[in-house]
Amino acid sequence: MSADTSVPHPRVSGADDTEHPADAALLATLTRDAPVAFALFDDGLCFRRANEALLEAVGGRVEDVIGRRPSEVLPEDVAITVEAAVRKVLAEEAPVGDLDLAVRTPGETRVRHFACSLFPSWGPDDRMSGVILTALDVTERRLGEDVLRRREQRYRSLVEASSQVVWVTTPEGEITDDAPDWREITGQSAEDYARDGWLAVVHPEDRSRVETAWRDCVADNRIFEASYRVRTRSGTYRHFDVRAVPIWRGDTVIEWVGANTDVTGQREAEEMRGRLTEQLSAAALRTARLQQATSMLAEALTVSQVVGVITEVGRSAIGADHSAVALLDDDKLRLSIVAPPGPDGEGGGAALRGDIALSEPTVMSIAVRESRPFTAGTPDQLRLHLGRDEAATFPWHADERAWVGLPLLAAGAPIGALRFSFTRPREITEEERVFLEALAGQCALAVERALLFEREHKTAEELQRSLLPSDLPQVPTMRLAARYHPATRHVQVGGDWYDAFRLPDDRLAVAVGDVMGKGVLAAAGMGRVRNALRALALNDPRPAAVLAGLDRLFSATEDEEQFTTVAYAVIDPETGRGTLSNAGHPPPLLLSLAAERPARLSTAEPGTPLGWPSQRQQTSFSIETGNTVVFYSDGLVENRRRGVDAGLEELVTVAQDAPPEVVGDPERLVDFLVDRMLAGYEQVDDVTVLALHVPPKHVSPK
């Protein structure tokens, strides 16, 4: 072998059979205690020496290793690498370094990593006698490197998967490193990016806010988080979320690292969800409004009340500023505007009025003529459709800027039209159109029902008014007054009635009755009872006899379900004495001008309603000078919040509080009682009151 003799070759004691004692001690120490694995190979590739660290790594004993080749001791792949390296050192007489070996120690599951170096071993005669191998266990370092490598791979994968764009700045927030991914999105050149940075492509509306927040975070070394729009190379803007963190080394920030995430798709999805939510909410609101309108229209009995409901629903559901309802006349030639109810619940509130010829160009007339909705979102659209300005025909609201007209159809035929208008230009959406058509359908049904009701009500009211006495009898020694107040809740006439007439013997017959029910049937039943009572009284005026006759009439002609009450009295005007019979009616009220005589109710037997099996009784009474007797129906004392017994007690209290001048004037007394008893309550039933007053002898009757 040739050797470079110009440089002393390293020698390893114990490489031959003759060892110096000190060298032997050194070799023993290396073999036993050195943490680095150590081995000596001869030129035949066999182990001649191996320390404890190497034996522990390969899991063998000295006798199992010394004299054997690596292929006999080490795993095949490791042995191949080691023998090749030893041959190379023997052949080239030069070291071999940076050799990585992965060894699985027998009995262990983990793989240990060694950084190996091999170099020649020289003898005393400067001849190479073998090869020395040193192996440093770098398993922990390798594992740490693998962890860092995996972390970096995961980080890069996350950045790529989330479409994040990473950028770096100085501790002062200035751009230093290029960001190709960012420039690919924004279209900035490297020079533009280095000069102006990422803030240059932030949307102008967002830039001032974002720049201020960024400068504040840099100054305070706080994490920066923001959302803003970025101009792309195409000139459009996309939404980004950004998060930048300061990188610390000890107590000093050495740089800032930021990551921008494109969230345009997420924002667009959120905006879409928001729009869908708004649309669903609006649809749900319109559905609720339509249900509410249906319920309210079911309670609206007059056309005026229907108009009031439609006006309210139109304003609350679609934001209409003005509304109107018009009905076709009998000739189908004109539309008549219907006013909603005023503050008192009656028709005639401040609203549109007047008639419109169906041939004239207006929103409602077109809707009726064509039997379809008519819309105009702007004044120009209206003039385009009408060929003129509608204000010439429909001039009530000069501030209108958008219009909707809908036909009211009953059985497919028009009966009128709805009209909504707005003080600003406005297009009606398809969803709103569907809602308005449904509303118009409900309104048409309600109007048709209200028209039928009003016709029936008018007939019943005329019938009832015709059956009540137009004038009360003029009696020199008595003063009479009566009031009839139909219920206002349903605007229906009922079966309440009163009557007063002179008998052949000049006595006075007085009656107050109540036929159960409302409408034409109740009014007709009231008429039959009143006429029958008059006929029976002319034959036999005694109250018990008259009521008994009515009982027989009821049993023969009326339904068993019919419920009718009557209080009937016969009074001698000269003496004030009389007799009373009661068929289930509230007891008469007695009042006196004398302070020592409180108001009270008659204690006469109330009896049973007409037609019920009963032996009719009559009670005698006397109306003294200055006293008043009041007959009334149950509508005066009973309502939804006040029972009959409580109402009777309250009636006595109210009568007791009446001033003397009121008690002495029956006209004022009946008004006083009605006003006080109905105050604070909703009137749900008809109220009938008839008062008879015997004035003091020295007062001339009026």
C-alpha positions as a printed Julia matrix, in Angstrom:
702×3 Matrix{Float64}:
    0.0     0.0     0.0
    1.2     3.5    -0.63
    0.86    6.13    2.11
    1.33    9.84    2.42
    4.37    9.94    4.67
    4.47   13.72    4.75
    1.77   13.76    7.4
    1.87   11.51   10.43
   -0.81    8.85   10.2
   -3.0     8.26   13.23
   -2.27    5.11   15.04
   -4.57    3.09   17.26
   -2.99    1.22   20.09
   -3.91   -2.39   20.21
   -4.23   -2.66   16.47
   -1.64   -5.42   16.6
   -0.86   -8.14   19.12
    1.77   -6.17   21.08
    0.29   -3.38   23.12
    1.91   -0.86   25.45
    0.21   -1.01   28.9
   -0.95    2.62   28.75
   -2.35    2.1    25.29
   -4.14   -0.98   26.46
   -5.71    0.95   29.33
   -6.88    3.67   26.96
   -8.32    1.11   24.59
  -10.14   -0.6    27.45
  -11.64    2.69   28.55
  -12.85    3.49   25.02
  -14.2     0.01   24.66
  -16.11    0.14   27.96
  -17.2     3.71   28.62
  -17.19    5.77   25.39
  -20.73    6.91   24.39
  -19.72    6.74   20.75
  -20.0     3.32   19.1
  -16.53    2.15   18.05
  -15.25   -0.78   15.97
  -12.0    -1.89   14.31
  -12.04   -3.96   11.15
   -9.04   -5.86    9.73
   -8.26   -6.02    6.05
  -10.4    -9.1     5.81
  -13.49   -7.02    6.82
  -13.76   -8.83   10.18
  -14.37   -7.16   13.54
  -11.17   -7.03   15.66
  -12.44   -4.63   18.3
  -15.9    -3.35   19.31
  -16.84   -1.25   22.32
  -19.87   -1.63   24.57
  -21.85    1.08   22.75
  -21.54   -0.8    19.46
  -22.33   -4.15   21.01
  -25.44   -2.65   22.64
  -26.56   -1.16   19.31
  -26.29   -4.44   17.4
  -27.51   -6.51   20.35
  -24.56   -8.89   20.43
  -21.78  -10.11   22.71
  -18.05   -9.76   22.14
  -17.65  -13.42   21.29
  -20.53  -13.08   18.8
  -18.9   -10.15   17.02
  -15.09  -10.41   17.15
  -13.73  -12.3    14.17
  -16.96  -12.03   12.22
  -17.84   -9.92    9.23
  -20.67   -7.31    9.34
  -22.83   -9.54    7.17
  -22.72  -12.13    9.96
  -23.65   -9.67   12.71
  -25.64   -6.79   11.3
  -28.96   -6.67    9.4
  -28.48   -7.31    5.71
  -29.04   -3.76    4.46
  -26.8    -2.27    7.16
  -24.1    -4.91    6.62
  -23.98   -4.24    2.89
  -23.47   -0.53    3.49
  -20.77   -1.03    6.16
  -18.76   -3.6     4.16
  -18.86   -1.39    1.1
  -17.56    1.54    3.11
  -14.77   -0.58    4.7
  -13.66   -1.83    1.27
  -13.59    1.75    0.02
  -11.35    2.87    2.91
   -9.02   -0.11    2.39
   -8.84    0.54   -1.29
   -8.44    4.3    -1.22
   -6.71    4.65    2.18
   -8.96    7.61    2.74
  -11.76    8.31    5.25
  -15.45    7.89    4.44
  -17.77   10.22    6.32
  -21.42   11.24    6.58
  -22.66    7.7     6.46
  -26.19    7.34    7.88
  -27.25    3.99    9.24
  -30.64    2.97   10.57
  -30.38   -0.01   12.91
  -33.19   -1.87   14.63
  -31.72   -3.31   17.8
  -32.87   -6.88   18.38
  -35.69   -6.99   20.93
  -36.69   -3.37   20.31
  -39.37   -1.92   18.05
  -37.8     1.42   17.37
  -35.14    2.18   14.79
  -31.99    3.92   15.95
  -30.13    6.29   13.63
  -26.33    6.56   13.61
  -24.03    9.09   11.93
  -20.95    7.04   10.97
  -17.41    7.83    9.89
  -14.74    5.33    8.76
  -10.99    6.01    8.48
   -7.79    3.95    8.09
   -5.94    2.46   11.09
   -2.14    2.63   10.74
    0.4     0.35   12.34
    3.87    1.19   13.74
    5.41    0.51   10.36
    3.09    3.1     8.74
    1.23    0.36    7.07
   -2.59    0.39    7.15
   -3.61   -2.44    9.35
   -7.37   -1.96    9.31
  -10.35    0.38    9.32
  -11.82    2.21   12.3
  -15.6     2.92   12.45
  -17.15    5.46   14.77
  -20.95    5.78   15.05
  -22.75    8.55   16.93
  -26.35    7.85   17.98
  -28.39   10.7    16.41
  -31.8     9.14   16.88
  -33.21   11.96   19.0
  -31.86   14.61   16.67
  -33.25   12.78   13.65
  -36.64   12.45   15.31
  -36.61   16.16   16.11
  -35.72   16.95   12.52
  -38.54   14.7    11.33
  -40.99   16.47   13.63
  -39.91   19.85   12.32
  -40.08   18.58    8.76
  -43.6    17.18    9.28
  -44.7    20.4    10.9
  -43.4    22.39    7.99
  -45.11   20.02    5.57
  -48.37   20.28    7.46
  -48.09   24.06    7.55
  -47.48   24.22    3.81
  -50.32   21.79    3.17
  -52.7    23.83    5.31
  -51.67   27.03    3.57
  -52.2    25.46    0.16
  -55.48   23.78    1.16
  -56.93   26.98    2.64
  -55.78   29.17   -0.24
  -53.86   31.31    2.22
  -51.37   33.84    0.95
  -48.44   34.43    3.29
  -46.43   37.63    3.49
  -43.67   38.98    5.74
  -42.76   42.47    6.93
  -40.11   44.08    9.09
  -40.81   44.72   12.81
  -41.95   48.19   11.7
  -44.49   46.72    9.26
  -42.54   47.47    6.06
  -42.35   45.04    3.14
  -39.03   43.17    2.78
  -39.65   39.79    1.16
  -41.47   39.25   -2.1
  -44.84   37.47   -2.06
  -45.4    35.88   -5.5
  -48.7    34.27   -4.52
  -50.06   37.65   -3.42
  -48.89   39.33   -6.6
  -50.42   36.56   -8.67
  -53.82   37.47   -7.19
  -53.43   41.25   -7.27
  -51.43   41.65  -10.46
  -48.83   43.81   -8.69
  -45.28   43.82  -10.0
  -42.43   43.05   -7.61
  -41.5    46.72   -7.63
  -45.09   47.81   -6.91
  -45.37   45.34   -4.06
  -42.03   46.34   -2.55
  -42.92   50.02   -2.8
  -46.61   50.16   -1.85
  -47.2    46.79   -0.17
  -50.46   44.94    0.3
  -52.37   48.04    1.47
  -52.2    49.51   -2.03
  -54.8    47.04   -3.38
  -57.22   47.23   -0.45
  -60.62   48.67   -1.4
  -60.65   52.47   -0.93
  -63.66   52.21    1.39
  -61.75   49.76    3.62
  -58.19   51.12    3.34
  -58.22   53.86    5.98
  -59.82   51.57    8.58
  -57.44   48.68    7.83
  -54.3    50.83    7.7
  -55.1    52.46   11.04
  -55.73   49.09   12.67
  -52.5    47.67   11.17
  -50.36   50.59   12.36
  -51.86   50.37   15.85
  -51.12   46.63   16.08
  -47.55   47.1    14.86
  -46.98   49.86   17.4
  -48.36   47.72   20.25
  -47.07   44.35   18.97
  -50.61   42.98   19.03
  -52.03   40.33   16.72
  -53.64   41.97   13.7
  -56.98   40.61   12.44
  -59.17   42.25    9.82
  -61.53   41.65    6.93
  -61.43   43.72    3.78
  -61.82   43.69    0.01
  -58.82   43.31   -2.3
  -58.62   44.39   -5.94
  -57.6    41.48   -8.16
  -55.7    41.59  -11.43
  -59.05   41.53  -13.28
  -60.17   44.72  -11.52
  -62.84   43.01   -9.43
  -62.77   42.85   -5.66
  -62.66   39.75   -3.5
  -63.14   39.39    0.24
  -60.16   38.4     2.39
  -59.72   37.66    6.08
  -56.2    38.47    7.31
  -54.31   37.54   10.43
  -50.76   38.74   11.09
  -48.68   37.85   14.15
  -45.43   39.27   15.51
  -42.5    36.82   15.58
  -40.55   37.17   18.81
  -36.96   36.35   19.62
  -36.69   36.78   23.31
  -38.19   40.16   24.1
  -37.82   41.55   20.58
  -40.08   41.32   17.55
  -37.92   40.35   14.6
  -40.62   40.31   11.9
  -44.34   40.04   11.15
  -45.9    37.1     9.31
  -49.35   37.53    7.82
  -51.73   35.15    6.08
  -54.61   36.27    3.86
  -57.51   33.87    3.26
  -59.87   34.34    0.34
  -63.37   34.14    1.86
  -65.29   35.5    -1.13
  -67.25   32.29   -1.58
  -68.11   32.22    2.11
  -69.21   35.86    2.07
  -71.28   35.35   -1.04
  -72.88   32.3     0.55
  -73.59   34.31    3.7
  -75.08   37.11    1.65
  -77.17   34.59   -0.27
  -78.32   33.01    2.99
  -79.12   36.49    4.29
  -81.16   37.3     1.21
  -82.94   33.95    1.4
  -83.58   34.48    5.1
  -84.99   37.93    4.4
  -87.16   36.52    1.64
  -88.37   33.68    3.85
  -89.0    36.1     6.71
  -90.89   38.42    4.38
  -92.89   35.48    3.04
  -93.65   34.3     6.58
  -94.65   37.83    7.55
  -96.92   38.14    4.52
  -98.45   34.74    5.33
  -99.05   35.85    8.91
 -100.5    39.13    7.65
 -102.8    37.25    5.29
 -103.94   34.97    8.11
 -104.47   38.01   10.3
 -106.39   39.74    7.52
 -108.55   36.64    7.04
 -109.36   36.6    10.75
 -110.08   40.34   10.87
 -112.18   40.21    7.71
 -114.22   37.39    9.22
 -115.28   39.82   11.97
 -115.89   42.75    9.63
 -119.63   42.86    8.99
 -119.99   46.09    7.05
 -118.25   47.22    3.89
 -116.79   50.15    5.8
 -115.24   47.77    8.33
 -113.8    45.65    5.5
 -112.19   48.77    4.06
 -110.69   49.56    7.46
 -109.1    46.09    7.66
 -107.72   46.27    4.12
 -106.28   49.73    4.78
 -104.46   48.49    7.89
 -103.18   45.29    6.3
 -101.99   47.09    3.15
  -99.99   49.58    5.16
  -98.44   47.04    7.54
  -97.76   44.24    5.05
  -96.38   46.1     2.01
  -95.82   49.59    3.39
  -98.54   51.28    1.36
  -98.97   54.97    2.16
 -102.51   55.24    0.79
 -105.27   52.74    0.09
 -108.77   52.76   -1.31
 -111.61   50.35   -1.99
 -114.23   51.0    -4.64
 -117.39   49.02   -5.48
 -119.17   48.72   -8.8
 -122.65   50.19   -8.95
 -125.65   48.12  -10.0
 -125.26   49.21  -13.63
 -121.59   48.14  -13.67
 -120.66   51.55  -15.05
 -119.12   53.39  -12.1
 -116.88   52.7    -9.14
 -117.84   54.26   -5.82
 -115.09   54.88   -3.25
 -115.91   53.41    0.17
 -114.61   55.29    3.2
 -113.13   53.29    6.11
 -114.74   53.67    9.54
 -113.99   56.81   11.5
 -112.78   56.98   15.1
 -116.24   56.08   16.4
 -116.3    52.89   14.34
 -118.85   54.23   11.91
 -118.22   54.89    8.24
 -117.22   58.33    7.15
 -113.64   58.67    8.31
 -111.24   61.01    6.55
 -110.74   59.07    3.33
 -111.21   59.17   -0.38
 -114.69   59.79   -1.66
 -116.39   60.08   -4.99
 -117.25   58.06   -8.06
 -115.12   57.03  -11.02
 -116.52   56.07  -14.4
 -115.36   52.56  -15.34
 -114.41   53.88  -18.78
 -111.98   56.45  -17.34
 -108.23   55.68  -17.3
 -107.46   55.0   -13.62
 -105.6    52.31  -11.68
 -108.79   50.74  -10.33
 -110.9    50.99  -13.49
 -108.2    49.23  -15.54
 -107.91   46.48  -12.9
 -111.69   45.98  -13.04
 -111.99   46.15  -16.85
 -109.15   43.7   -17.44
 -109.81   41.53  -14.33
 -106.11   41.46  -13.48
 -103.65   43.32  -11.23
 -102.33   46.64  -12.51
  -98.98   48.03  -11.3
  -96.95   51.15  -12.06
  -93.64   51.6   -10.26
  -93.07   55.21  -11.31
  -95.14   58.17  -12.54
  -93.66   57.66  -16.02
  -94.88   54.05  -16.07
  -98.33   55.22  -14.97
  -98.55   57.8   -17.74
  -97.31   55.21  -20.24
 -100.09   52.77  -19.26
 -102.86   55.34  -18.91
 -101.89   57.67  -21.71
 -102.35   60.58  -19.28
 -101.8    61.65  -15.66
 -104.27   59.86  -13.35
 -104.43   62.91  -11.1
 -106.86   64.45  -13.56
 -109.38   61.76  -12.61
 -108.14   60.64   -9.2
 -106.69   63.79   -7.6
 -106.83   62.97   -3.89
 -103.13   62.27   -3.25
 -100.62   64.41   -5.11
  -97.6    62.76   -3.42
  -98.12   59.31   -4.99
  -95.22   57.83   -6.96
  -96.15   54.12   -7.36
  -99.48   52.32   -7.65
 -101.14   48.91   -7.42
 -104.69   48.14   -8.51
 -106.39   44.77   -7.93
 -109.83   43.62   -9.04
 -112.29   42.26   -6.48
 -113.8    39.17   -8.06
 -116.81   37.22   -6.76
 -117.64   34.03   -8.67
 -115.31   35.3   -11.4
 -117.2    38.58  -11.87
 -115.81   41.95  -10.72
 -117.59   43.68   -7.84
 -114.99   46.39   -7.21
 -111.27   47.12   -6.87
 -108.46   47.64   -4.35
 -105.94   50.44   -4.75
 -102.62   50.84   -2.91
 -100.16   53.65   -3.56
  -96.72   54.74   -2.33
  -95.04   58.09   -1.92
  -91.82   56.8    -3.5
  -91.12   54.83   -6.71
  -91.46   51.13   -5.97
  -91.6    47.92   -7.98
  -93.88   45.15   -6.74
  -92.09   41.79   -6.48
  -93.63   38.55   -7.66
  -94.0    37.39   -4.03
  -95.83   40.61   -3.15
  -98.06   40.25   -6.19
  -99.1    36.74   -5.06
  -99.8    38.09   -1.57
 -101.86   41.0    -2.89
 -103.92   38.76   -5.16
 -104.67   36.49   -2.19
 -105.57   39.56   -0.12
 -107.87   40.81   -2.88
 -109.58   37.41   -2.95
 -110.2    37.54    0.8
 -111.39   41.14    0.5
 -113.85   40.22   -2.28
 -115.39   37.46   -0.14
 -115.62   39.81    2.83
 -117.2    42.59    0.74
 -119.75   40.22   -0.75
 -120.63   38.94    2.72
 -120.81   42.49    4.08
 -123.13   43.59    1.28
 -125.48   40.69    2.07
 -125.33   41.53    5.75
 -126.05   45.21    5.2
 -129.06   44.38    3.08
 -130.35   42.0     5.76
 -129.59   44.49    8.5
 -131.41   47.26    6.69
 -134.44   45.03    6.22
 -134.43   43.92    9.86
 -133.9    47.44   11.15
 -136.77   48.78    9.06
 -138.93   45.92   10.31
 -137.99   46.53   13.92
 -138.43   50.29   13.74
 -141.84   49.78   12.16
 -142.9    47.52   15.03
 -141.83   49.9    17.79
 -144.32   52.65   18.66
 -143.58   55.87   16.85
 -145.08   57.94   19.71
 -145.8    57.21   23.35
 -149.31   57.85   24.69
 -150.01   61.32   26.08
 -151.25   60.86   29.65
 -152.04   64.05   31.65
 -151.04   62.56   35.0
 -147.91   60.71   33.81
 -144.85   61.37   31.75
 -143.29   58.57   29.62
 -139.9    58.29   27.91
 -138.25   55.41   26.06
 -134.92   54.62   24.44
 -133.79   51.84   22.11
 -130.05   51.35   21.51
 -129.11   48.52   19.13
 -125.81   46.77   19.83
 -122.86   48.26   17.97
 -120.46   45.28   18.08
 -122.11   43.39   15.23
 -124.36   46.21   13.99
 -127.29   43.8    14.01
 -130.83   44.47   15.09
 -132.23   42.19   17.75
 -135.48   41.27   19.42
 -135.69   44.0    22.08
 -138.94   45.94   22.05
 -141.21   48.11   24.15
 -144.83   49.2    23.87
 -147.27   51.52   25.65
 -150.94   51.96   24.68
 -154.3    53.0    26.14
 -156.85   50.33   26.97
 -160.59   50.83   26.33
 -161.12   51.74   30.0
 -158.37   54.45   29.72
 -155.9    52.47   31.75
 -152.33   52.37   30.44
 -150.75   49.11   29.21
 -146.93   49.0    29.32
 -144.69   46.17   28.08
 -140.97   45.55   27.57
 -139.72   42.33   25.97
 -136.7    40.57   24.58
 -136.73   37.89   21.86
 -133.54   35.86   21.77
 -131.42   36.2    18.62
 -130.4    38.77   16.05
 -131.46   39.81   12.59
 -134.64   39.4    10.64
 -135.85   36.3    12.5
 -135.53   37.98   15.89
 -137.24   41.14   14.63
 -140.07   39.09   13.14
 -140.49   37.12   16.38
 -140.59   40.39   18.32
 -143.34   41.63   16.01
 -145.43   38.51   16.56
 -145.14   38.77   20.36
 -145.95   42.5    20.4
 -148.99   42.12   18.15
 -150.25   39.1    20.06
 -149.85   40.94   23.38
 -151.92   43.87   22.08
 -154.64   41.55   20.83
 -154.79   39.61   24.11
 -154.75   42.83   26.17
 -157.77   44.22   24.31
 -159.69   41.05   25.14
 -158.57   40.61   28.77
 -156.0    43.19   29.96
 -155.09   41.43   33.21
 -151.3    40.84   33.1
 -151.49   37.2    34.22
 -154.15   36.45   31.6
 -152.15   38.15   28.84
 -148.98   36.2    29.65
 -150.9    32.94   29.9
 -152.34   33.64   26.44
 -148.81   34.27   25.12
 -147.72   30.96   26.64
 -150.42   29.15   24.69
 -149.44   31.01   21.52
 -145.79   30.05   21.97
 -146.58   26.42   22.57
 -148.6    26.33   19.36
 -146.46   28.41   17.0
 -142.88   28.98   18.22
 -139.87   26.67   18.34
 -138.98   25.1    21.67
 -135.54   26.72   21.45
 -137.04   30.21   21.21
 -136.3    32.19   24.37
 -138.5    35.25   24.98
 -139.03   37.33   28.12
 -141.72   39.95   28.8
 -142.62   42.3    31.63
 -146.24   43.56   31.28
 -148.11   45.99   33.52
 -151.49   47.72   33.53
 -151.61   51.09   35.35
 -154.45   53.42   36.3
 -153.12   56.9    35.42
 -155.43   58.6    37.9
 -154.38   56.63   40.97
 -150.96   55.25   39.98
 -152.07   51.79   41.05
 -151.4    48.86   38.79
 -150.67   45.15   38.37
 -147.54   43.51   36.99
 -146.75   40.05   35.59
 -143.24   39.01   34.64
 -142.19   36.23   32.26
 -138.48   35.89   33.07
 -137.66   39.56   32.45
 -135.37   41.71   34.68
 -137.3    43.32   37.58
 -138.49   46.94   37.2
 -136.52   49.69   38.95
 -138.36   52.01   41.37
 -137.08   55.52   42.13
 -138.39   58.25   44.42
 -137.78   61.98   44.65
 -137.83   61.61   48.44
 -134.29   61.35   49.77
 -135.36   58.99   52.52
 -136.61   56.42   49.96
 -133.65   54.76   48.16
 -133.86   53.28   44.68
 -134.83   49.62   44.66
 -135.78   46.73   42.43
 -139.24   45.18   42.33
 -139.52   42.05   44.43
 -142.28   40.57   42.29
 -141.85   36.95   41.22
 -139.77   37.0    37.97
 -141.54   33.95   36.52
 -140.34   31.88   33.55
 -139.87   32.85   29.88
 -142.81   32.54   27.54
 -143.87   29.04   26.56
 -142.42   27.39   29.67
 -144.91   25.5    31.86
 -145.97   28.01   34.5
 -148.97   29.29   36.47
 -148.74   33.0    35.73
 -148.96   35.29   38.74
 -149.5    39.05   38.95
 -148.48   41.55   41.6
 -150.14   44.79   42.58
 -148.11   47.98   42.96
 -148.55   51.71   43.2
 -146.54   54.55   41.71
 -146.76   57.35   44.19
 -146.53   61.02   43.31
 -142.96   61.97   42.47
 -141.91   58.38   41.87
 -140.66   56.7    38.71
 -140.74   53.09   37.53
 -138.23   51.98   34.9
 -138.61   48.91   32.7
 -135.49   47.73   30.77
 -133.94   44.8    28.91
 -130.98   42.72   30.11
 -128.61   44.54   27.73
 -128.58   47.42   30.24
 -127.18   45.34   33.1
 -125.36   42.38   31.51
 -122.27   42.22   29.26
 -119.13   40.13   28.77
 -117.43   41.59   31.85
 -120.41   42.02   34.14
 -122.9    39.36   35.22
 -126.61   39.95   35.74
 -126.48   40.08   39.54
 -123.57   42.53   39.57
 -125.3    44.58   36.9
 -128.52   44.81   38.89
 -126.61   45.99   41.95
 -124.79   48.58   39.87
 -128.09   49.77   38.36
 -129.49   50.45   41.84
 -126.31   52.34   42.8
 -126.37   54.44   39.61
 -130.08   55.24   40.07
 -129.48   56.24   43.68
 -126.83   58.74   42.5
 -129.19   60.39   40.0
 -129.84   64.04   40.92
 -133.47   64.97   41.78
 -133.85   67.02   38.62
 -132.92   63.9    36.6
 -135.25   61.58   38.53
 -138.08   64.06   37.95
 -137.54   64.15   34.18
 -137.97   60.71   32.5
 -136.31   61.92   29.29
 -133.15   62.82   31.16
 -133.41   59.78   33.42
 -133.35   57.17   30.64
 -130.31   58.85   29.05
 -128.6    59.07   32.44
 -129.1    55.37   33.16
 -127.97   54.24   29.69
 -124.86   56.45   29.69
 -123.77   55.43   33.2
 -124.47   51.71   32.82
 -122.69   51.39   29.47
 -119.7    53.6    30.33
 -116.47   51.56   30.19
 -118.13   48.47   28.7
 -118.47   47.19   25.16
 -122.14   47.02   24.26
 -122.82   43.53   22.95
 -126.62   43.45   23.22
 -129.52   45.73   22.47
 -130.64   48.07   25.25
 -134.28   49.06   25.77
 -135.43   51.42   28.55
 -138.98   52.68   29.27
 -139.65   55.04   32.19
 -142.98   56.2    33.7
 -142.91   59.16   36.05
 -145.78   60.52   38.18
 -144.97   64.2    38.73
 -145.98   66.08   41.88
 -149.49   67.49   41.69
 -148.28   71.09   41.6
 -146.01   70.48   38.58
 -147.71   70.71   35.23
 -146.8    67.81   33.0
 -144.94   68.74   29.86
